[in-house]
Amino acid sequence: MIYFTSDEHYGHQNVIKFCKRPFSSCIEMREEMIKRHNSRVKSGDLTYHLGDMFWKDTNIDEALEIISRLNGNHYYIYGNHEEVMERSLELRSKFVWCKDIVTLRKTEFSPKIVLCHYAMLVWPGSHSGNWQLYGHSHGELSKGVPDTSIVSKLNSIDVGVDCHNYYPVSLEEVAQKIKAKQNVSGWTKHYCIACNHEFSNYSKLDEVCSRCLERMVTK
């Protein structure tokens, strides 16, 4: 199984107030998020952390203890609060890799997925249906922040803990959420009349297929 999460902010007392998290202390938040993680993620599962896992003044030993208690194999996308990760090579070594941005290959549930700490209006392959997962915003982008891109509305999701009841979200759940957004929007898929290549992100029929330069039709 593949899971995604972001913005745990272990060790950050003020995030409880800022994000109205239902915890009385950092200790309670830490213990409950570890419990919820392990209730879903099992040994051998993959978890992609999309940044800001540890708050800047978290003790290195505490951070090492936390990652040692979390089930699964862990991958890391850097966020904007990475002081703890930056000062500990040992901590970084607990992740399979640590990167700024990455594109995951297609699966039976999804096209390619671009992982970045920040929400993007466009990303590699966004024009042909690739998805983008992000964090950073603590759910605020889903509350009516203006967004000019229909692609980013339909094919990207905030996987931060504040959006998913402090659980990691599975790839299957991501696929269901994106499909549900597309269905609600009444989004029309378009296809090339020559090679039948799908262009689910276009709203205009005067666009052309990048494969054979023919116009698209609706099915």
N, C-alpha and C positions, 0 to 999 in steps of 0.2 A: 504494500500500500504506500501511496505517496501523500504527504501532508504539507500544508503551508501555514505559516504563522508569522507574526511581526509585532514589534513594539510591545514586548512583554514589560520592559522597563523594570526589571528586577532591581530592588534596592531604592526605588524612587518614591519617596513618601508623598510628594506633592502631586504625582500623577493620579493618585487616588481621589484627590479633591478636584483636580482639573478635568478629569474624564468621568467623574462621578462613579468610580469603581466601587463595588459593594464589599469593600474590605476595610477593617478597622486599623490595619497596620501593614507595614511591608512584610512582616513575617507571615501574617495570615494570607496576604496576596501571594507570596512565594509558595507557600505550602499548598494552597488551593489550585494555583496554576500548574504546579508540578503534578498534583493529583489528577487534574482534568486532562493534562497532556498524556499521562500514562494510562488513563482509562481508555484512550483511543489508540495511541501509537504503541505498537508492539515491537519486540526485538526483531531486527531485520527490516522494519519499515524505514522509509526515507522521510526526513523532515527538512524543509527549506525554511530557514529563518530570514525574513526580509528586513533585517536591521533593527537597531536600538533594543537589543535583548537585555543589556545591562546598563543601569544608570551609571554616570561618570564616576561617582565616588564609591561604587561597590568594591568591596575588598576582593583581591584576586583569588584568595583561597575560597571565599564564598561563591564566586563565579564558577570556579572549578568544581566545587561541590554540587552546584545546581546542574551543570551540564552532565556530571557523572550520574545524577539521579534520573535524568530524562531518558526514556526508552528510545531506541532507534538509532539510525545513522543520521548525522546532522551536517547540513550544508549552510553556508552563511553568505548573505548579501549585505554589504556594508551600508549602514544608515548614516545619520548625521550626529549621533551620540555614540561614538565608538572609542572613547578614551580608554576604557578597560581592555577592549580587544587590542588596541594599538600598543599598549604597554606590556602585553603578556604573550610571548611566543608560545608558551605552554598552553594557554587558553586557546589560541588560534589552532594549535595542533589537534585539538579535540574535534575539529570539524574536518570533513573530507576535503573541502576546499573553502576558501573565503575569496569572494569576488565582488566587484562593483555592480555588475550587470551580467546576466547570462540568459541564453535562449535554450529551453529544453526541447528535446525532439518530440515529434508527434507521438501520440498514444492512441489506443482504441477509444479513449474518451474525449480526446482533444486534438486540436491542431498544435503547432508549435506554441510555446508559452514563453513570453519574455518576463523575466523576474527583475524588478528594480525596487528600491526602497520608495521611490517617488512615483506618483501617478503621472502618466504621459498622455498627451493628446494624440500623438502618433508614435509608432515604434516599428522595429524591423518586421515586415510582413503584415502590418496592420491593414494594408490595402487589400490583402488577400485572405483575411480571416484569422490571422494569428491573435492570440489572446495576450493580455498583460495583467500581471498581478503586482500589487503594490501594498505599502503600508503608510507610515508617516503621518497620515491625516486623522487617525483615531476616529474614523467614521464620519468626519465632518463633510466630506465630499458628497455623501449620500443625503445630505440635509438641504439640498437646493442651491449649492454653490453653482454659479453660472458655468456652463460648459458648452462650447460651440461645436464640439465634435460628436456626432452620432456614433462613430466608431468607438470612442472611449467610453461612452455611456453603455453600450451594449456588450462590448468584448473585454472589459476590464473590471476587476473586483479588488476592493480593499480586503486583504486577508489578515489585518491586524486583530489582536485579541479583543479589542473593544467592539468589534463588529460581529463576533462569533461567540459571545458568552464566555470568553476566556479559554476557549478550546482551539486547538489547531483544526483547520478545515481540510478535508480530503479532496483529492483530485476529482473524484466522482461528484462530491458536493459542489465544487466549483463549476463543473460541467452543467449540473442541474440548475444552478443559479443563473448562469449565463444563458442557457436555453430558455429559462423562465422570463428573463428580461427581454429576449428577442421575441418571444411569443406575445407578451403583453404589449410590446411596441407595434405589433403588426408588421414587423420587418419583412420585406419582400426579398427573396433571393433572386439573383440574376445569373444567367449562364451565357457563355460564349456560344454563338450559333454555329461555329465551325468545330470546336473541339470539346464543347460541353463543360468546360472548366467553370467551376462555381465561383461567383464573386458576391458573397453574402453581405459585403459591407458597402456596396454601391447603391445609391438611390436614384441615379440618373442612367437612362438607357443610352446616352450618347458617349459613355465611356467605352474604351476599347480593351480587348483582351491583350495582356502582355505577351501571351504565347503566340498568337497568330494575327493580331491586329484587326480582328473582326469586331463588329458591334455586338452588344449583349441583348438577350431577350429575357423576358420574365417567364417563369414556369410556375 
